């Protein structure tokens, strides 16, 4: 077994793009592919700490893609910002005088030295009175503020106040920017502080950057305050933005709509969705999958009552998709994985709730399929079957032939024989009814004629007989043209109904067993089935129409997605 190369965790912290081996202009697929490589090596259940670090770096790069922020920023969980200028870090001495003439102090040692002092408040006062402070000194003040605040104080925003003060002076400092995002995502704060911080951020960044920096706090704010306060604050911040760029705003609105979807009024959701659709030409390509998911979830929300009435499997899907909107990624991913396990273990319940004729359900479960596929990719599931789906060609042929053998052809044959005999008997009686008068007339004309006129009488009788025959044939065809067509239509309708019943009662279960055995994707199985029918059409009977039924079968689509999580 080959030894794996050692991991440069320092590179992950300071340059995640290089850690993942991504090119300068990488896209979402590149990032996912690189991320999956590391997940195969550091599985979450075996290496939880390493997985969390890799996941944090992935989320940082993913957010930069969504917002089109091409700057290389340090990971959000970094606690060691770098100096953004060349000024030395001055360490206040115990007498209150700065040691400006000493050589620069290493940043971590600088903070440790300040924290080790008994007079921390004095050190904070001395450092805060400097007229020109470096970005790291603002960070040091933020750290010290947490240690110098009285335990009785409820205000927990001392840290973020110093970070924001630093950004007012050093607006482009990458360390302070990422520290702000990390704080807004994780720090505990009350509703009043949330609103105040959002309003202050927009005064510092009245441009497209505001949406990137404040998004973590908005996603919390929408669930903490009443809806009117949320809308009022959002509109107030939007009015302060003076930036023609739309990238950040569209990325922010897409994620915000997702977070607020099941809480917000339908009118607000529809208005926001319309705004995104109107600006779709300016939308970053990496936003399109999430936009399609949110649009589908809005439809699911509006038809929730009908969808939930299907049964417990539908309730699980709905609950998981609501978690996708409202919970953290770790929580909603676990819910989806647990739901997929239950769906995979209950194929009969899935197929019963989602009939193949349920066209409406297909649009409603599409977000579930897309999100499930993304979760599967992110967790590093190895998709062996998709590498060579043609290898399952023989198994697919056997499946179709089994469906043929189980079909009751006798139902069609006896039914058709009965209708055919009835039609033939009716036609024969009609023919005799037309021919009999012509025959009698001919015989009567021939009975009293002498020898001299016998030849002419025979000719006349023959003509009358032929005319009667032609008239009778024409009369039968004309009289039975519609019944014959109806019989053909009834036969085709009966055949179609029997095929549907057979697929519903037996065919779907057979296909589901093959999916469970092979873990083929639903798309791959369909592709192989159509190819088998095309290449060996004469080898199959009624099963030739099975792929057509499968293509619109929502239940099989859901089940195929579920069993692929069990690989």
N, C-alpha and C positions, 0 to 999 in steps of 0.2 A: 504494500500500500504506500503510495507516494505521500511524503510529508508536505503539509500545506505551509505556504509562506506565512511568516508572522504578520500580524495585523498592525498597521500604523494607526493607532487610535488618535494620536495627536493630529494626524492628517484629517481624520474624520471631524475633529473639533474645529479646525481652522480652515480647512478647504474640502468640504464634503463633495464638491464636484469632482475633484481629483481623486478622492477616496473611491467614488463609484466608477471612476474611469470614463467619465462622460466627456464628449467633445465640447467645444466652446458653444456651438449652436445645437444643443440637445433638445429633444422633444419629450412628450409624455411617455411614448413607447420606449424610448431609450432609457429613461429613468426607471420605468417599471421593470424593464429587462435586467438592468444592472441591480436593482433592488432585489429581484427574485434570486439572483445569483448568490447574494449575501444571505438571504433567508434560508437557502438550502444548506448553507454552512452553519448558520446560527439560528436554529429553530427556536421559536419563542418558549416552548415548553422545556427545552434543555438549557438554553442560555438566555434567561429573562432579562438580565442586566444589559448584555451586549445587544440583544434585540431592541430594547428600548432606546439605546443610543443610536443604532442604525435607523430605527423608525423616526426619531426626532430629526435626524439629518435629512431623511427622505421627505418628511413633511415640510421642512424648510425649503428644499428645492422645489417641491410641488407648489408651494404657495408663491414662490418667485415665478414659476411658469404661469400660474393663473393670472398673476398681476403684471406679468412681463417685466419683472425686475431682474435685469441681467447682471447686476452687481454681485460680486462674490461676497456674501455676508457670512459671518460666523454663525454657528448653530445657536438656536434660541436658548439652549440650556447652559450656554457658556457663562462662567462666573469670573472670567478673566479678560476684560477688555484690553485692547492694545492702545498705546498712546497714539494719538492722531497728529501730534505736532512734536517739535524738537525741544520744547521747553523742559527743563529738568523738573522732577517732582520734588517739591520742597517739603521737608519734614519739620513741623514746628517743634521747638524744644520746650522744656518745662517752664522756661521763663517767658514764653510767649513770642520769642523771636524766631523767625524762619532761618533755617540753615541753608541759605541760597548758595553759599560758596562751596558746599560739599558736592561731591560727585553725585550724579543721579542715583536715586534709590530704586531697586528693582520693585515693580508695582506690587506684587503679592507681599513682599517684605514690608513695604510701605504701609499697607493696610494692617498687617499683623502688629506692627510697631504701634500704630495708633490705638488699636484695640487693647494692647497690653498696658496702656497707660491708665493710671487711676483717674486722672482728670480728662476723661474723654470729652466732656462738654467743652472744656477749654480748648482742646485740640480742634473740635468742630467749629467753635467760634473763630479761632485763629485762621483755619483753612477757609471758612466761609467769607472772611473779610478780605481775602485776596481779590484784587480788582480783575486780574486775568487768571482764569483757572483753566487747566487742561481738561480734556474729556475724562481722563482717569481720575482727576481730583474731584470732579462731580460725582463719579461713581463711588469714590471713597466717602464722600459726604453722605451719599445715599445709604451706604452700608452702615456708617456710624450712626445715622439717624435712627436706625432700628434698635441700636443698643443704648442710645441716650434717652429715648422716649420713656416717659413714666409708664409703669405698668397699668396705672389707672386711666391712661389716655385711651380713648376709643378710636382716635383718628389713626388709621393705618396707612395713610398716603404720604408719609414723610419720605419714604424711599422714592416713590414715583415723582414727587415734587422736585427732588434734586435731579432726577433723570431728565425731566421735562425742562428744567432750568438749563441743564447742560445742552439739550438739543436746541434751545433758543440761541445758544452761542455757537455750537458745533452741529449744525443741522444735518450735515452729511456723514456724521461719525457712525460707521457701521456697528460698532459695539453698543453704543447707546441706543441705536434703533432696534437692535435685536433684544437688548435687555428690556426695552419698553414693551415689545410684543410678548415676551415671555412673562413679564409681570402682569400684563393685562389678561393673559390667558389663565393664570394660575392663582394670583394673589387674592386673598379674601378682602372684600370691601363692601360697604353698604350702598344702598341705592343712590343716596345723595352724592357720595363720592364718585360713583360711576358716571353720573350725569355731569358733575363738575370736571372730571378728567376728560371726558369726550369733548366738552366745550373748550377746554384749554388746548387740547391737541389740534383742533381745527383752527385755532388762532395762530398756532405755530406753523402748521402746514395747511394753508388754505388752498390746496391743490390736490392732484390725484393721489399723492402719497398718503393723504389722510385716510383713505379707505384701506390701504394696505396695513398701516400701522394700527388703526383702531379696530379692525375687524374682530380680533379675539374678544374684545370687551363688548362689542355690539352683540355678539352671539350669546353672551351671558345676560346682557342688559334686557334683551327682548323677552327673557323668561322671568326676570326679576320684578319688573315694574308693570303697572297697568298699561293697557294698550294705548290709551290716549296720550300718556306721558311719553311712551316710546315714539309714537308717530310725531308728536310735537318736537321732540329732541332731534329726531332724524331730519325733519324738514328744516329746522333751524340750522343744523350743520350743513345740509345741502345748499342752503342759500348763501353760505359763506364761502363756498368753493368757487374759485376763479381760475378754472383750468379747462381749456377746450378738449383735452384728452379724455377718452372714455374708457380706456382699458381697465383702470382700477375700479371705476364706478360699476362697470358691468360685472366684473369678477365679484365685487363686494355684494351687489344686488342679487346675483345668482345664489351665492352662499347664504345671504340673509333670508331670501325667500324660502329656501330650503329649511332653515332653522325655524322660521315663523309660520310655516305652512299650515300646521294643524291647530295653531292658536289664532292666527289672523283671520279677519273676516274675508269672505270670498271676494268681495269687491276689491279689497286692497291687493289680494293675491293676483286677481285677474289684471288689475291695473299695472302691477309690477311686471307681470309676465308679458303684457303687451308692450311695455317699455323695452324689455329685453329683446323681444321679437323685432321691434322697429329698428333697433340698433344692432341687429345680428351681423350685419356686414362688418361692423367694427369689432365684433367679438373675437377674442383669442380662440384659436382652434381647440386649445386644451379645455375650454369651458363648455364646448358643445355637448359632450356626454352628460355632464351634470345638468345642463340646461334641459336636455331631453328627458332626463329622469324626473326633474322637478315638474316639468309640464305634464308628464304622465301621472305623477303623484297628485297633482291638483285635480285631475279627472277622477282618480281613485277616491280622493277625499269627498268630492261632490256626489259620488255614487256609493258611498261607504255602506249605507244601510242595506242596499241590495247585495253588495259584495259580501258583507258579513253574514247575510242570511244563508249563504251556501253551506256553511258548516265550520267545524273546528279547524280544518286545514286553512281555510280562508282567513279565519281569525288570527292564526299564527303569522301568516304572510302580512296581514295588515298591521299587526302589532310590531313586527320586525321593521317594516317600512316607516312606521311612526318613530321608532327608535333611531332609525337612520337619520331622520330629520332633527331630532331633539337631543339625543344623547351623544356622549363622546364616541370617538371612533372605536375605541377598545370595547365599549359596552355594546354598540350596535353590531359590531362584527361577531361578538360572542352570541348574540341573539340570533343572528342569521345562521351561524354554524349549527346552533342547537335546533333551530327550526328545520334546517335542511336534513338533519339526522332523523327527525320525527317524520318528515315527508317521505324520506327514502324507506323508512320502516313500515309505512302504511300506503302501499301503492293502490290498493283497492279503494281506500278513502279518498285519495287524491283524484283517481279516475272517476269516482262517483260524483264528487263535488264539481269537477271541471269536465263537462262533456265536450266531445270533439266538435259539436255543433254550436258551442257557446262562443260566438264570434266576438261579442262585447267583452268577454273576460280576457281575450287576447291582448287588447289595448291596456287593460287594467293591470295585468301581471307583467307587462313588458319592463317597467322599472325594476321589478323584483328580479327578473332574469339578468338585466344589465348589472345591477349592484352585486348580485351573487357571483357573476363572472369576475367582476373586479376583485371581490374579496378572495375568491379562489386564486387569482393571479398573485395578489399581494401576500398571501400566506404560503406561496411557493409550492402549490400542488403540482406534481409532475403529471403532465398530460401525455401519457405514452400512446394512447390510442390515436390521437390526432396526427401523430407522426406518419402513420401508415394505415389510414382507414380502409384502404382497398384490401388489406389483409383479412378483413371480415366479410369479404364477398361471398365465400362459401357458406358461412353462417347465415348470411342474409338470404341466400337462395333457399337454404333449408327452411328458414322461417316462412318465406312466401309459399313454398310447397306444402308446408304443414297447414297453413291457413287454407290452401286449396283442398287438401284432403279432408279437412274438418267441415267443409261446406256441404250442406244438404242439397245436392243437385236434384234429388227426386221431387222436392217441392215444386221446383220450376217445371220439370218434365211432366208430371201428372197434371198439373194445372193447365199447361199448354195443350196437352193431349185432349183434355176434356173440352176446352174451348174450341180446339180445331175440329173435333168430331161434331160438335154442335153446329159450327159454321158450315161444314160440308153437308150435313143432313138438311139444314135449312136451304142451302143453295140447290140441292138435288130436288127437293120438293117444289121449289120455285121453278126450276127448269121443266119438270114434268107438267106443272100447271100451265106453262106457256106452250109446250110442245103438244099436249093432248088435244086441244081444240084444232090445231093445224092439221094433225093427223086425221082426225075425224072428218074435217072438211075435205081433205084430199080423197079420202075413201068414198065419200058421198058423191063427189064430182065424177069419180071414175065408175061408179056402179051402173048407171043407165046409158052408157055410151056404146054404140055399135063398133063393128070391126074397122069400118072405114075411118072412124074418128078416134080409134084406140091410141094410135101413135101420138096424136095431138094431146089426148087426155093424159097420157103418161108424162109427156113433157111438162104439161101444166101442173100436174101433181108434184113432179120433182121440183119445179120452181117454187111452188107454194111451200113444200117441205123445207127447202133451203132457206127461203125467206123467214119461215117460222123459226128455224134453228138459229139464224143470225139475230133475229129479234129477241129470242129468248136469252141468248148469250149476252147481248147488249143490256137487256133488262136486268139480268142477274148482276152483272158488273156494276151497272148504275145504282141498283137498289142496295148493294152491299158494299159500296165504296167506303162509306163512313163507318159502318160496323167493323170492316176489316182494319181500317186505320185505328179505330178505337181499341180493337183487340191488340194490335201491335203496341199501341201506347200503354195499354194496361199491362201487357207483358213486360215492357221496359220498366214501367213504374214498379211492378211487382218485383222484378229482378233487383232494381235499385234498392227497394225497401228491404229485401232479404239480405242484400250485401251490407247495408248499413247495420241491420240487426246483428248480422254475423260479426262484423267488425266491432260493434259495441259490446257484444256478449263474450266473444272469444278472441278476436284479433288483437284488441288493445292489450289484453292480459298477456298474450304471446309476445307482443312487441316489448312490453314492460319487462318481461323476464329476460329478454335478450339485452335490454339496456342495463339491467342489473348485473348480468354476467359479463358484459364487455366494457361497460363504462364509456361507451361511445357517446360523443356529443350528439344532440338531436339533429343538428345540421349534417354531421358526417353520416349518420344512419340514413337520413333522407337521400343524401347524395348517392350512397352506395345502392340503396334500393332502386332508385330511378335508373341507375346505370345497369343494374342486373336486368330490369324489365326491358330496357332498350336493347341490350345485347342478346337476350334469350327470350324474346317475347312469346314464341310458340311453346316454351316450356312451362308457361304459367296459364292458369285459368282465370277465375274471378279475382285472384290476388293481384292482378295487374292494376286494379284500381286502389289497392291498399295504400300506396304512397300518397295518392291524392287525399285520402282521408287523413293520413298521418300529418300531412302538411298543415292542416287546420286544427289539429288536436291540441288544445291548450293543456289538457291534463297530462299527456305524454311529455310535452315540453317542460312542464314544471317538474315532473318526476325525473326526467333525464338530467335536469340541472341538479336535482337533489342527490342522485346516486353518485354523481361525479365528485361530491364532497367526501364520499366514503372511501375513496381510493387510498 
